[in-house]
Amino acid sequence: MSKLRFRVVETAFKKKAVEVPVPAERPSEYFGKYVFNKEKMFKYLPSKVYNTLIDAIDNGAPLDRTIADEVASGMKKWATEMGVTHYTHWFSPLTEGTAEKHDAFVEHDGKGGMMEEFSGKLLVQQEPDASSFPNGGIRNTFEARGYSAWDPSSPAFIIDDTLCIPTVFIAYTGEALDYKAPLLKALRAVDKAATAVCHYFNPDVKKVVAFLGWEQEYFLIDEGLYAARPDLLLTGRTLMGHDSAKNQQLEDHYFGAIPTRVAAFMKDLEIESLKLGIPVKTRHNEVAPNQFELAPIYEECNLANDHNLLIMSVMRKVSRRHGFRVLLHEKPFKGVNGSGKHNNWSLGTDTGILLMGPGKTPEENLRFVTFVVNTLMAVYKHNGLLKAAISSATNAHRLGANEAPPAIISSFLGKQLTQVLGHIESSTIDDLISLSGKQGMKLDIPQIPELLIDNTDRNRTSPFAFTGNRFEFRAVGSQANCASAMIALNAALADQLTTFKKDVDALIEKGEPKISAILDVVRGYIKICKPIHFDGNGYSEEWKIEAAKRGLDCETSVPVIFDNYLKPESIAMFEATGVLSKKELHARNEVKWETYTKKIQIEARVLGDLAMNHIIPVATRYQTNLIDNVYKMQSLFPVDKATELSSKNLELIEEISVRTAFIKEHVDSMIEARKVANKIECEREKAIAYHDNIAPALEEIRYHIDKLELIVDNQMWTLPKYRELLFIR
């Protein structure tokens, strides 16, 4: 095995950048080449069908299923002209990826032959086996039916020879078994609630759209080195490995020159992404060695989420062409930065107004403050839920370490916005509002400069930071489905805006002027949600103590954090907004607990295997060499001299014995702990047992393995080391 390590290291050093063929057209010309977008719809659909479909996409109008056959016909015509032979419903079950089943465009022609066929029925609905996907007990093997249903708001696209149709995935009994269905409901809920609030300021607003711009961080590792690390192969992270003498301490990788092989990969990935309609814009080195980032222009939230799921799949495929493997795990390497997926989120109206952006007039700024404060209220009331939405067995390794935000949800606002909210809170309504002759009502809200977008500092320890015209949800993990965070955030805000409108309307009904009523309610909210506002160092121990005093959720056990989904206030919020039912929430938590258990279980099994079959044999072999050396020294030198010369080797021999004994003993104990935990029937209690009893053992065993790596002969060590994994590119 040590020969394999050196062979793959040598091969990796010799690899050159792959030449990437560049399309003759400009990016703007081949953008969306493989997408059935509005341009293709206009070309391939009858005008009446096109108008009906566009109305459904842009305005959320109910889609008449009678047009499905004509849409399917036009879609198939375009796809077959592009060389497509198969189609699939493409959906996101409660796993970390997407699902698809490919069917050919063929049916019997009734004459013993075949004909190409793709009907509206096949476009609109299919029936995957729901019991084979995570479902939390909603479906069983003997009642397995589920449905995938077309989402026309996310355009179909082509991958290789297959037409992919984005769909929702629901059970036969109607419950959502995916991320897209509740995301669409949450977006509809926030649209309705935000539009109603916008009417205080502009009655012409008919629709509010949630926007999402994600920033995808990732590591690239040479595929040979990757294959020689079973832990990376099976768990996505290194379960052992001592720090490289040089890692990220010189801060020379961030924004540095992109390595040649990596640049070729990025170029290839961008071309593929643009053809799929993903508006990728930014690429750069990240902080850790061999860590990188890409980011697109922001899009409507549902489409942006689909594009992120798609690009993660494309990244895996393209990386293979360049001799890499892409790592999307939140913490593949201990001691250096982990990878996140910052979700830049905002709301905008169909009239072109960004609701999280400051305006030029006092009334526009009141609208801005209204939406910012309601967002803070939603985050404050549901801070535990938002933490649960981004929590996982993998993201737990990242949060609170090496520039990642802590596992306590708070919001950074910056100096200027803090001053504005403080002024509103400390002023009376009479101070804030005055009559000014022909100008009518004047608001005494400090002028918020247009440059506020650039006037907020960056707090890298804040999980939910205001960044000028949007909020940046920085705690989302790199391999997560953005929908998890977006469902919770948009649903919580929809519920909060509904409450806000009721509070304001109640004051108006009592005779209070509209502006006065809005300010009155906003002032009250500013005082209530103050505990969520924190601009300081989120890594400090003082903040953990202070956060607990403020009543924020400070729980660190991931299985217990998931309980936030089942709190009465969470269930009430999700049901009031129509996003998820109590039954669906319970089922999803069962999936979360089970997934957590399986992740830790797999890591424990892999670590035990590597410890017993790689580490201990190599360490004892090296120890045998040392023992042989000690005996030979005794035959060459007098006893006193031999003892003196062999003293350090004897120390190493003893240390190896102590550490290998510890590893063996704790691997055995970990196996027994798993056996006990596996007998627990309750998924929640089983997950807690894995968190409390098995996960800590992984770190204890790792500590001693990493110490052995420092003393065992490098020529004998079988697994590629951090210096090789992180610096060969």
N, C-alpha and C positions, 0 to 999 in steps of 0.2 A: 504493500500500500504506500510506503514511503517513496518507492520508485514512481508510483502514479503521481504523487504530489510534485516531484521534481520534473517529471515529464510534462505535466500540464503547465507548470510555471515556465518551462523552457519554450513550449509551444506558444503560450500567451505572449511572451516577449517578442516573438517573431511575427506576430500578426500585424498586418497593415490595414489601413482604412479601405473599406469596400467602396468601389466607385458607384456613385448613385446617378442613374439616368435622370436627367432633368427634362420635363416636358418643354416642348417648343413654345407653347403658349405662356402668357403671363399668368401668375397665380389667380388674378381676378377672372381670367377666362376659363380656367379649369376648376375653379371653386364650385363645389356642388355637382361635379360631373356625375357622380354615382348616387345622386339624391333625387327622389321624385318630388322636387320642390314646386313652388308656385309656377315657375316658368315652364316646367315639364307638364304640370297639370293643365295649364292654359293651352298647351300644344296638343295634348293627347285626350282631353276630355271635352265633351259637348259643352257649349257655353252655359247652358242652364245648370248642368251638373257641376261645372266649375264654380259658378256663383254660389250654389248651395253649399258646396264643400268649403269654400273660402269663408262663407258666413259662419259655418260651424267652427272653423279653425280660429278666426279672428275675434268673433263675438260670442262664442260659446253657444250658438244656436243649436237646438236639437237636430240631430242628423237623421234624415229620412232614409231608412234602410232600403227603400225602393231604388235609390241611386247606386247601391252597392255593386250591382252587376256592371253598370257602365264604368264606374271607377275601376273595378277589377280588370275590365277589358282594356282600358287605357293604360293602366299600370303594367299589365302583362305585355302589351304591345311595346311599350318603352323598354321594359326589362329584357325581352327577347331580342330586341334590336341591339342591346348591349351585351348579348351573348349569355344571358342568364338561362339556366335550365331548371332551377329549383326555387322554392320559396319556403319561408319559415315565419312563424309567429315568434317574435323576439321579445322576451319579457324578463323581469328581474324578480325572481323568487326570493324568499327570505334567506338567501345565502350571500356570499361576497361577490357574486358575479351575475351573469345573465344565462338564460336558457334558450335553447332553440332545437327544433326537430325539423329536418329538411325533407320536403316532399317534392317530387318532380312535377312539372307542368304536363302531366300525361294522364289520360283516362282511356278506358276501352271505348272504341268507336262503335261497338255492336256488330262489327263485321269481321271480328278476329284480328283487328289491328288496333293501333293506338292513335290518339289525337291529342294535341296540346289543349289543355283546359285549365282555366282559373276563374272560378265563379265568384259572385259577390258573397255567397255563403262562406266560401273558403277564406275570403279576405276578412270578413267581419268576425267570424267566430270559429274556434277549434276546441278540441277537448283533450288536453294533456291529462295524464294520470296524477291527480292532485295528492294522492297518498304517498307518492314517491318523492315529494318535495317537503321541506320543513313546514309543518302546519299547526303544531301545538295541540294536536288531538282533534282538530276540526274535521279531518278526513282520515279514514282507516282503509286498510287493504280491501275490506269487503264493501266499502262505500267510497270509491276512489274518484268519482267523476269531478272534474273541474273544468273551467272554461277560460280560454284566453280570448280577449275581445279587442278589436282594433282601436287604437288611439289615433284619430286623424290629425290631432294637433302636433304630432311628432312625425315628420315625413319618413316614408319608407326609403331604404337605401340598399345598395348592392355591396356585398362582400364576396369576392371571387365570382362564383357562378350562381350565387343565391340572393334572391330578393328577400330582405329582412323587413318585416312589418312590425313596428313597435306596438305592443299590446299590454293591457292589464291582465292580471291572472286572479281569478276568483273561484271560490268553491261552488259546488252545485247548489249549496244552500245560501249562497250570496255573500259570504264573508270574503274579505280581501286576503289573498295569500301572497301578496307581493308588496313592493314599495310604491309602484306607480299609482295604483288605485287610490290609496289614501293621500298621496301627494296631490293628485288632481283635485281631490275633495278639499284639501287644505287650501290650495290656491284659489279654488272657487269661493271658499268661505272668506278668505282675506280680501278677495276682489269685492265681494258683496258688502262686507263691513267697512272697508276703506272707502269705497265709492260713496256710501252713505255719509261718512264723515267729511269727505271732500265737498259734498253739496253745501256745507256751511260756508265754503270759500268760493266755490264755482259750481253752480247747478248744471253746467254743461258736461261735466265729467260723467261718462257712461261706463267706464271700465278702468280698473286698477290692476296693473300687472306686477308680479313679483319677479325681480331680476336676480340672476346668480352669475357670478364670475368666480370660477374655482382656480386655485393654483396647485398644480399637481407636482409634488416632490417625489423623488424616486432615486434609487441607487442602480448603477449599472455594474455588473460583475462579469468578468470573462467566463464564458460558459464551461470551459474546462475546469477552472477553479471551482465553479459552482457545483459541477458534477462530482468533484472530489470531496465535497462537504455534505454528507448525508443530512445534517441538521438543516442546512439551507434548503436542500432539495425537498424535505418532508415538512418543515415547519415555517419556512420563509425567513428564519432568523438564525443567527449563530448561538447555539446553546452553551458554547464554551469558546475561549479565545482570549489571550491576554492582550492588553493594549499594545499597539505598535509604539515604539519609542517616539516616533513622529506620527501624530494624527492630525488634529485640526488646530493645535495650539498656536501655530504661526499665523493663522487667519489668512492664509495665502491662496486658498482654493476658491473662496466666495468671490464671484464675479471675475475670476481669473480667466486666462485664455482657455478656451474649450479644447480638450485633447482631440487630436485628429480623428481617431476612430469614433469617438463620441460625436463629434461634429457631423460626421457622415451619417451616423444613426439618426441624429436630430433632423438633418436635412431630409432624409428618407421618410421619417415619421411625419414631418410637416407636409410633405407632398401628399402622402396618403391621407392625412387628416383633412387637408383642404379639399381634396377630391370628394371626401365624405361630408363636406359642408361644415366641418368643425373649424371655427375661425381662430386658429392658433396664432398667437402674436409674439409671445415672449419666450426666450430660452436662455438659460444661464447656468453656470456652476453654482451649487449651493455650498453651505458651510463645510460639511464633512467631505473628506476625500471620496471621490467617485460618487458623490451625491449631486443631483441636478434637479432642475425645475422647468416646467413648461406651463404656460398660462394662455388662455384664449381671451378674446373680447367677450364681455358679458352678454348673456342672452336671456330670453324668457326662461324661468326656472325649470320647468318640465323639460324643455328642449336641452337646456344646459346640462341637466342631470343625465339625460340619455347620451349626450355627447361625451360626458365624462366616463360613463360605463363603456361606451364604444372605444374611446381612445385608450383606456387601460387594456382592452383586448388587443387593439392594434399595436400598442407598445410591446406587448409580449411577442407578437408575431414578427414585427420588424426587428426587434433586438436579436432574434435568432439569425436573421440574415447577416447580421454584423458580428456574429460570434459572441454575443452578450446574452446575459439573462437579466431581465429587469426585476428589481426587488421593490415591491410595493408595501411590504411589512412596515409598520410604524417604527420599529426599533430593531433593524437587522443586526446592528453592531453596538455592543455595549461601550460606553465611554465617549461616543461621538453623537452628534445631532441625530435625532430621529426624523422621520418624514411625516409631514402633515398635509392637509388639503384645505387651505384656508378658503372659507366660503364667504365671498364678498356679496352681500345681500342688500337689496334696496327695493323700493316700490316706486312705480311710475304710472302716470295717468295716460289715457288715450289722447289727452290734449297736449302731451309733450312735457309735462311737469314731473321732475324727479322729487318725490315727496320727502326724501331724506336730505335734500340739498337746500341750503339757505336761499332766500329770495332777495329782491331789491327793494321791496316796500315793507313797511311794518306788518301789513296783513299777510303778505307772503311768508314773512318770518314767523308769524304766529302759527300759520299752517305747518311750517317746518318744525317748530317747537312742539306743536300738538302731536305730530307723528313720532318724533324722537322720544318724547316723554311717555307716550303710550307704549312704545317699544320697550323702554326701560321698565315700565310697569309689568309688561308681559314677562320679561326676562326675570324680574324680581319675584313675581308670584310663582313662576315655574322654573326657578333656577335649578332645582333638583332634577326636574324632568329633562331640561336641556342637557344637563350633564349625563343623564341616562341615555339620551339620544346619541351621544358621541362616545359612549363607553363600550369597551370590548376587552377581551383578554389581551389583545395585541396593543391597543392604544394605551393600555394601562402602563406599559413599559416606557412610553414616551412622555406622558403628561407630567409636568413638573421637573423635567430634566433637560439640560443642554438646550436652552432657549425655547423649549416648548412651554405653552401656557400651563398653569397649575390645574389640579383637579377640583378647583373651586370656581364656580361661574361668577364673574364680576364684569363690570363694564367700564372701560376707559373712555373718558369724554374729552380730555384736553382742557387747557386753561380757559380758552375763550368761551366754549360752550358751558363750562362749569360756572363761569361768571354770569352768563346770560340767565341760566336757570336759578342761580343764587339771587340775582336781582329780582326775578319774577317772584320767587318764594318770599323774599323779605319785604316786598312792596305790597301795599294795599291796592285793592281794585281802583280806588279813587286816584291813587298815585299813578297807576299804569294807564288809565284812560282819562282823556280830557276832551272837551269840545273846542274846536278851533275854527270858529266862523264858518266860511263857505267850504272849508276843507272837511267839515264834518268831524267824525270821531278820529282822534289821534291816539296811537298806541305808543306809550313810553317804554318800548323795549329797545335796549341798546342796539345800535346798528350792527348787524352781523356782516362783516365784509364778504364780498364775493370770493375773496382769496382764502376764506375759511377752509376751503378744500385743501389748501397747502399749509394751513397754519396750525394743524394739530400735530403734536409730536407723535412718535411711534413708541408704544409700550409693548415690547415683545413678550411680556409676562401676562398680558391681558387676554383672556379667552374670548372676549366679545367687545371689540374696540370700535369706537366711532372714528372713522377715517376721512371725514370731510363731507362726503355726500352719500355715505353708505355705512353699514356696520360690517365688520370683518369677524366672522365666527372662526377663530383661529384654532379651536380645540379639536376640529374634525380630523380624523385619522386619514392617512394617505390611501389605504385600501378600502375605506368605507364607501358605502353608497350615500352620496350627498342627501338623498331623499330622507334618510332617517332624521338628520338635523333639520332639514327644511320642512318636514311634516310637523314636527314639534313647534318650531319657531312660527311658522305661518298660522297654524291653528291657534296657538296661544295669543298671537297678536289679533287674529280675527275675533276671538272671544273678548279680548281686552277692548278693542275698538267698539264692539257692540255695547259693552258696559259703559264706555265713555259717552256714547251717543245717548244712552238712556239717562245718564247723569246730567248731561247738558240739556237735553229736552225737558227734563223735570224742572230745571231752573227757569228755562224759557217759559214754560207753562205757568210758572209763578209770577211772570211779568218781568223777569230780568232780561236785559238786552242780550242779543246773541253773543257779541264779542265779550261782554262782561261774563256771561255764563261760561264760555269756553275758557277764559282766563281763570275763573274761579275754580273750575274743575282741574285745570292743568296745575294750578298752584298747589292744590291739595295732593295731587298725584306726585308732584316733585318731592313733597315732604315724605310721602309714604314709601317711595322707592329709593330713598337716599341710601339705604344699606347696600344696594347693588353697585353703587358708584364707587370705584376705587382706581386711583391713578398711580398708586405706588408700586412697590416691588412685590409682585405676586409670588416670588420664590421664598420670601422671608418667613421665618418662623413666627414673627410678630403678626403677619397678615393672617396666618392660620388661626391664631388665637383671636384676633379681631373679627375675622369672618364668622367664627363660632358665636361670638358675642352678638353679632348682627343678625344671627338666625339663619345664615346661609348654609346650604348643604355642604358639609365638610367630610362626608363619608368617603372612604378610599377603597372599600371592598366592592369590586365590580358587581358580584351577584346581588349584594344588598342595594347598591345604587339603582339596579333595575326595578326595585320596589316602587320607585317614584312613578312608574307608569300606572301602578294600581292604587295610588292614593286617591281618596274620594274627589279631591279637587281636580286631579288629572282626568279621571274618568268623566266627571261632570263637564269639563272643558271639551274633551274630544266628542262626547255625545251631543253637547249643545251645538257644536259646529258641524256635526254630521260627518266627522272625519273617520272615527273609529268607534265601534261599539264596545261595551264592557267585555263581551265574549271575545272579540277580536284582540283586545288588549291582553286579556289573560292568555290567549293562545300564543300571541307574539312573545310574551314573557317566558312561556314554557320553551319556546324556540331559543330565546336568548340564553337562558340558563343551561339548556342542553348543549348549545354551541360552545359556551364558555367551558363547560366540563370537558367536552371532546378536545378542545384546543389544548388544555393543560394536560389531558390524558395522553395525547399524541406526543407532546413535548417530553413528558416523563418517560414514555416508552423509548423514544429516540435517544434521550440522554442516557438512560440505563444501558441501552444497547451499545452506544459509543464508549461509555465508561468501561464496560466489561470486555468488549471485543477490540477496542482500539487503545484506550488510554492505559489501563492497567497492564496489558501485555507489553506495550512499548516501554512503560516505566520500569517494569520488573526486568525486562531484557537489558535495559541500560544499567539497572542496579546490579545485575549479574556481571556485567563488564567491570563495574567498579569493584565488586567483591573480588573478582579475578585479579584486578590490579593490586588490591591490598595484599592478597596472598603472595603475589609475585614480588612485591616490595619487601615482604618479610624474608623471602629467600635470597634477596640481593643485598640487604643491609642488616646491620646489627639491630636488635630488637628496639632499642631506644630511638635509633635513627629512623627505622621503618615506621615506628609509631608516630613520630613527628611528621614524617613525610605523608603519611596516610590519614592524618587526622581530619582533613577537610573532606576526603572521600568517605570516611566513616560517617561524618555528619550528613553527607548527601545520602548515603545508604540508609541511615536512620530516618531522615526526612521522607524519603521515598516510601519506606515501610509505613510510617505514620499516616502519610497522605493516602496511599493506596488502601490501607485498612479503613480509613475514614470513608473513602469513596465506596468501597464494597459494602460496608456496614449500612451506609445511608441509602444506597441503591436498594438493598434488601428491605430496609425500613419503608422506603417509598413504595415499593411493590406491595407490601402488606397494607400500607395506608390506602392505596388504590383499591385493594380488595375490599376493605371495610367500606370505603366511600361508594363503591359500585353496588353495594347491597341496599343503599338508601333509595327508596322508591320516589320520594318527592324530589323533583328536578331542582327546586330552589335549594333545598337542604344539601343535596348532592354537590351542587355548584359551590356552595359555601364551604363544604368539607374539602373540596379540591383547592379552593382559594386559601383556606386556613392551614391545611396539612400537607398538601402536595406541592403547591407553587413555591413555598419557602424552601423546600428541600432542593429544588432545582438550583437555586442560588447558592445554597450551602455546598452542594456537590461541585458546582462550577468553580467556586473559589479555590478548591484544592486542585482541580484539574488545571486551572490557569497557573497555579504555582508550580505544578509539575512541568508545564510547558517551558517555564523559564530555566529549568535545570536539566531536563532530558536532552540528550544529544540531538541537535537539529537534524542531522542526517537520518535519525531514526523516527522522528515525529511524522506521523502519517497524514495529518490534516493540514491543508493550507492555512497559513497564519494570517493575522490581520494585516501585516505589512504587505503581504502578497495580494490579499483580497482587495485591499483599499488603494493600492498604489500601482497595480499593473492595469493598464488601460489601453 
